[in-house]
Amino acid sequence: MARNMTGPERPHTAHLHPRVYTAMAGLAVLFVLATWYGFGASSYIDYLLVIVTAFLAMVVALPLLAWRQWHEHPTRGPHDVERDTFHAWAEHDVDTFTGATSGRSAAIEILLPLCAVAFGMLAFAILAHVMS
């Protein structure tokens, strides 16, 4: 039996919710702290950790600066992401390069690899301290 696809469309957006960006920054901070905790023991390794920390600080700071500039000079549309709660945003469709997907799926697809890397590094750091 065919489904009726002529119903009202779900609202869609091309932007992520600010809480997704906050989670991404938090996972980057967790990664850096776990790296320093587990492997910051000698001066040679500390030098490389400073480089990695500086790189990740720039990766987090540049989008933050761009967001602040956008926030000071907004171009508001009918579906303003900032005013929506996260739950309401998660129910919207998010436009991606490959097509529209639900906000919930988009957030999971973005945050899952970052969680794997951050919590994996935390596990390595704990093991490094236990083994030494």
Secondary structure, 3 states (H helix, E strand, C coil): CCCCCCCCCCCEECCCCHHHHHHHHHHHHHHHHHHHHHHCCCHHHHHHHHHHHHHHHHHHHHHHHHHHHHHHCCCCCCCCCCCCCHHHHHHCEEEECCEEEEHHHHHHHHHHHHHHHHHHHHHHHHHHHHHC
